[in-house]
């Protein structure tokens, strides 16, 4: 048996990342983030998913615990592999965004304060993408 047959492609890498908009910067920050998502889509083909969320506060029946920070921006991202993620954070789209708009976010050591958690998909689906073909 050829050993090359047992080598699989690098696994996709997903993550969640949280940033925090400065008070009074919400509208400008969300507009900049919308443009960032468009630029990532147009220029980074190995970025498979790039979703930007803010807390859903429109229905009092849906209470988040612990309570959410309304200035929070949560990213859900999936990359073809680790190299694609590193290309994103080291590339011109992301670096340009931080240079132009980083001051709209709470900072630590001169850069937007962020948390990042890398994820490994264990189960689930993406409707429309994981549907069985007939």
Residue, then its C-alpha position, 0 to 999 in steps of 0.5 A: x500500500x502506498x503511504x501517500x494514500x493515507x495522507x489527507x488534506x489539511x483540515x479546515x480551521x474555524x474560529x470565533x473572535x470577539x472585538x469590542x466597539x468603542x462607545x459612539x463608534x457603533x455606526x462607523x464600525x459596523x459600516x467598516x466591518x460590512x466593507x471588510x466582509x465584502x473585501x475578504x470575500x472578493x480577495x481571499x478565496x481560501x476564507x470559506x466563511x466570514x460572518x460578523x455578528x452583534x448581540x441580538x437584542x430585538x426579542x426580550x424572550x431570548x435572554x443571553x446568559x451571561x448578559x451580553x456586552x452590546x458593544x461586542x462584535x463576534x466573528x465566525x470564520x472558516x478557512x481552508x486550512x491554517x495557512x489560509x488563516x495566517x494569510x488572512x491576518x497577515x494579508x493586505x485586507x485585514x492589515x489595511x482594515x486594522x490600520x484604517x479602522x482599528x481606532x474604532x475598537x477597544x484597544x490593548x497595547x495599541x491594537x484592537x483587543x480581541x479574543x480568539x478561539x479556534x474550533x474543530x468541527x465535530x458534527x452538524x451541518x450547513x444547510x444547502x452545503x451539506x445536503x445529500x445529493x439525489 
